[in-house]
Amino acid sequence: MRNPDKIILSSQDVEEPPPREQIKHLLIGSSKTVSSTIHYLQLIGYAQVGDWSPLLPTSNPGEVMSILCRYIIVH
């Protein structure tokens, strides 16, 4: 006996998600400049502060970097 509440989907019924690719944003500068930019990008709604990596020192004195990895839909 068939269960009318059970729905069976074929592979033709399922839509493929749009292709996504990773993009990495890298900020390099003084800790004040990098932090200010991260906060500005949150203010305009692009990325939350917590989405960025911690500030990491570079090989240049007084310089730090932070990275944000995002996945975007590619058309």
Secondary structure, 3 states (H helix, E strand, C coil): CCCCCCCCCCCCCCCCCCCEEEEEEEEEECHHHHHHHHHHHHHCCCCCHHHCCCCEECCCCCCEEEEEEEEEECC
